[in-house]
Each structure stands twice: as structure tokens, then as C-alpha cells.
Amino acid sequence: MKRLENKVAVITGGADGLGRAAALKFSAEGATVIIWDMNEEKGALTVSEIEKTGSKASFEKVNTASYAEVEAATKNATDKFGRIDILINNAGITRDASIKKMTPDMWQQVIDVNLTGVFNCAKCISAVMVEKGYGRIINTSSVVALYGNFGQTNYVATKAGVIGLTKTLARELGRKGITVNAVAPGFIATEMVKKMPENVLKAMEEKVPVGRLGAPEEIASAYLFLASEEAAYINGATLSVDGGITI
């Protein structure tokens, strides 16, 4: 039996990057995947790729920073599939600048998506999970939440906030049959990262004890583990998947 057989999973930011890798891996393990993203073209391509394998998937354009949109999308998902068993809070953006150059708007945009968006999705979907007495919520943090990063005041603040939110939700929802955990990726070779100058990529690799960047599929595997029954007694944890860079 596949590890996520008969489960329904919502993956935010699932059209590309880490979210896409998770959508493909989850569908291969038997889950029905619902992608929430702003990129309709890439979302449709990911759904098409999943459906070609015979698995079920759907896409909805959702701005997770909008509570009303998340609330409506949650209703649409439950009306269509009857349940939501897994939530991967993966959607995120960057607006990098030093504190001197960062504008209030740059700060707020990242807060709205990376932190408020996680709250919106967790609030709406946890209510569905509580009704069923079962759920897995996995929030995407980052290794920079653990040690900071120059020029990312906004991003680091949100990713540190996600860890605190994760621990609190784990306390509140654990007795309802819902576990809440976080994954903190390190330097991952997404398409966006691969476009960086070769000397920058080499410098990044040299910082990592295992001597390479991570693959999106390796983050997706961490999501999969935490979403599976094998992780049923893991709650409130932050799993660093970073090749040892935080050592």
C-alpha cells in the first residue's frame, strides 16, 4: 500500500520549485493533490503531469495572504473531495534588501505571504481536520530562521515566526488528532537557484558539510515522511534538511 493512499493533500505554492516536487511525490504515494498557487500556467502543467500517471490532482488560483480566498478555496476543496488530510504550507516570497534599503511595503509583502498566509491556511484547514479527527500540517521554515541572513530581515522574521507558530499549533491541535511540524530547508537547487552565477553556487556548496546543494525532491521526502503514519508521534518539531550547514 502506498504511504498516502486515499489521503487528500493541499500544497500551497505547489506549481513550481519545492511545492511541485512535493505534489509529484505525494501523488506517486497515492494522495489526491490540490495545488494552491498564483501561477496558473505552471499549476496547470503540474496537474497535467500528475494526471498522466493516473493520479488525481486539481489547481486553484489562491492568494494565501487573503483570508477570504483561503476560506473559499477550503470550501471548494471539501465540497469536491470531502476532506483535507494534509496541508503543506509551502508558499513563500522574498523581497531582499538591507534594513537601510528595505521599504515598509517590502516588509509587509513578505509578512503577508510567508506568515499570515500560513496562519490563514492553518486556521481554515485545521477546522476541517478537527471535524475528521485527523490531520497533518507541515510548515516550511528555513535554516535562515535559525541563524539569520544578511539582507533578509523580513524573510528571516517570517521563517522564525513559522517555527513559533508550528510549536503553538502543535500544542493546540495535538489532542484533536492533528500533528503540526516544520521543515527548514537549506540551500536547495531549485530552477531559480540554478540560474545564479557559477561562482556564487560554488561558494554556497563550499559552506555545506556534505559539499553540495540539496535537491527539491529531498525536501519533498521530508514533507512526505512528516505527512505519513511513520511520523505519527512527531509533533511540534522543526526538521532541518540542510546538509549540515547549521552545525
C-alpha positions in Angstrom: 0.0 0.0 0.0 1.2 3.5 -0.8 2.1 5.7 2.1 -0.6 8.4 1.4 -3.3 6.1 -0.1 -6.7 7.8 0.0 -5.4 11.0 1.5 -6.2 14.5 0.2 -3.4 17.0 0.4 -3.4 20.7 -0.1 0.0 22.1 -1.2 0.4 25.8 -1.3 3.0 27.1 -3.8 2.7 23.7 -5.5 3.1 24.9 -9.1 6.8 25.2 -9.0 10.0 24.5 -7.0 9.7 22.7 -3.7 5.9 22.6 -3.9 5.9 21.0 -7.3 8.4 18.3 -6.2 6.1 17.6 -3.2 3.0 17.5 -5.4 4.6 14.9 -7.7 6.0 12.8 -4.8 2.7 12.9 -2.9 0.7 11.9 -5.9 3.1 9.0 -6.6 2.4 7.8 -3.0 -1.4 7.7 -3.6 -2.6 11.2 -2.5 -5.1 13.3 -4.3 -3.2 16.6 -4.6 -4.8 20.1 -4.6 -2.4 22.9 -5.6 -3.0 26.4 -4.5 -0.7 28.9 -6.3 -0.8 32.2 -8.1 0.8 30.8 -11.3 -2.0 29.3 -13.3 0.2 28.2 -16.2 2.7 26.3 -14.1 -0.1 25.0 -11.9 -1.9 23.5 -14.9 1.3 21.9 -16.1 1.9 20.2 -12.8 -1.6 19.0 -12.6 -1.4 17.6 -16.2 1.9 15.8 -15.3 0.2 14.2 -12.3 -2.9 13.2 -14.2 -0.8 11.5 -16.9 0.3 9.0 -14.2 -3.3 8.2 -13.4 -3.4 10.1 -10.1 -5.9 12.8 -9.2 -4.9 16.5 -8.9 -6.5 19.9 -9.2 -5.4 23.5 -9.3 -7.0 26.7 -7.9 -5.5 30.2 -8.1 -5.3 31.2 -4.4 -3.5 34.2 -2.8 -2.9 32.7 0.6 -2.3 36.1 2.1 -6.1 36.7 1.6 -8.2 35.0 4.3 -11.3 35.2 2.2 -9.6 33.4 -0.7 -8.3 30.7 1.5 -11.6 30.3 3.2 -13.4 29.9 -0.2 -10.7 27.5 -1.5 -11.0 25.4 1.6 -14.8 25.1 1.0 -14.2 24.3 -2.7 -11.8 21.5 -1.8 -14.0 19.9 0.8 -17.1 20.2 -1.4 -15.1 18.4 -4.2 -13.2 15.8 -2.2 -15.0 15.6 1.1 -11.9 16.0 3.3 -8.4 17.5 3.6 -6.0 15.3 5.4 -2.7 17.0 4.8 -1.6 20.7 4.5 1.8 21.7 3.2 2.3 25.4 3.9 5.0 25.9 1.2 4.1 29.2 -0.5 6.6 31.9 0.1 8.2 35.0 -1.4 11.4 37.1 -1.0 11.9 40.8 -1.2 15.5 41.1 -0.1 17.3 44.3 1.0 19.4 45.5 3.9 17.4 47.2 6.7 18.6 50.6 5.3 17.1 49.9 1.9 14.1 47.8 2.8 10.8 49.6 2.4 7.8 49.1 4.7 6.0 47.7 1.6 8.8 45.1 1.1 8.5 44.1 4.7 4.7 43.8 4.6 4.5 41.8 1.4 6.7 39.1 2.8 4.9 39.1 6.2 1.6 38.8 4.4 2.5 35.7 2.3 5.1 33.9 4.4 3.5 34.3 7.9 -0.1 35.5 7.6 -0.6 33.1 4.7 0.5 30.2 6.9 -1.9 31.3 9.6 -4.8 31.6 7.1 -4.3 28.2 5.7 -3.8 26.5 9.1 -6.9 28.2 10.6 -9.2 27.3 7.7 -8.0 23.7 7.1 -7.4 22.7 10.7 -11.1 23.3 11.2 -11.8 20.7 8.6 -9.3 18.3 10.1 -10.7 18.7 13.6 -14.1 17.5 12.3 -12.5 14.3 10.9 -10.2 13.9 14.0 -7.1 13.6 11.8 -4.6 15.8 10.1 -1.0 16.5 9.2 0.2 20.1 8.9 3.7 20.8 7.6 5.0 24.3 7.5 8.0 25.4 5.5 10.5 27.4 7.5 14.2 27.9 6.5 17.7 27.4 8.0 18.0 31.2 8.0 15.4 31.3 10.7 17.9 29.6 12.9 21.0 31.8 12.2 19.7 34.9 10.3 20.9 36.1 6.9 22.1 39.5 5.7 19.6 41.4 3.7 16.6 39.2 4.7 15.2 40.9 7.7 11.6 40.3 6.5 12.1 36.7 5.3 14.0 35.6 8.3 11.4 37.1 10.7 8.7 35.2 8.9 10.5 31.9 8.9 11.4 32.2 12.6 7.7 33.1 13.2 6.7 29.9 11.4 8.6 27.9 13.9 6.9 29.5 16.8 3.5 29.2 15.1 4.3 25.5 14.5 5.0 24.8 18.1 1.9 26.6 19.3 -0.4 24.8 16.9 1.2 21.5 17.8 0.1 22.1 21.4 -3.4 23.2 20.5 -4.2 20.6 17.9 -2.3 17.5 19.1 -5.3 16.2 21.1 -7.5 16.7 18.1 -5.6 14.1 16.1 -3.6 16.6 14.2 0.2 16.9 14.2 2.0 20.1 13.2 5.6 20.2 12.2 8.1 22.4 10.3 10.8 21.7 7.7 13.8 24.1 7.5 15.4 23.7 4.1 19.0 24.8 3.5 20.5 25.7 0.1 18.3 23.9 -2.4 19.0 23.6 -6.2 15.6 24.9 -7.5 15.4 26.3 -11.0 15.7 29.8 -9.6 18.9 29.0 -7.6 20.5 27.2 -10.6 20.4 30.4 -12.6 22.7 32.1 -10.1 26.4 32.8 -11.2 28.6 29.7 -11.0 31.0 31.3 -8.5 28.1 32.1 -6.2 26.8 28.5 -6.4 30.3 27.1 -5.7 30.6 29.4 -2.7 27.2 28.1 -1.4 28.3 24.5 -1.9 31.5 25.0 0.0 29.6 26.2 3.1 27.7 22.9 3.2 29.4 20.0 5.1 28.1 17.4 2.5 29.6 19.5 -0.3 26.6 20.1 -2.5 23.2 21.8 -2.7 20.1 19.9 -1.8 17.6 18.7 -4.4 13.9 19.7 -4.3 13.0 16.0 -4.1 14.9 15.7 -0.8 12.7 18.4 0.8 9.7 16.7 -0.7 10.8 13.5 1.0 10.9 15.3 4.4 7.4 16.5 3.8 6.3 13.0 2.8 7.8 11.5 6.0 6.1 14.0 8.3 2.8 13.5 6.4 2.9 9.7 6.7 1.9 7.4 9.5 5.6 6.8 10.3 5.7 10.3 11.8 2.5 9.9 13.9 4.3 10.6 17.2 6.3 13.6 15.8 4.6 16.9 16.8 6.0 20.4 17.1 9.4 19.5 15.6 11.5 21.5 13.2 13.4 19.2 10.8 16.5 20.8 9.3 17.2 19.4 5.8 20.3 21.4 5.0 23.3 19.1 4.6 24.6 20.1 8.0 25.0 23.8 7.3 23.6 24.7 10.7 26.2 22.6 12.6 
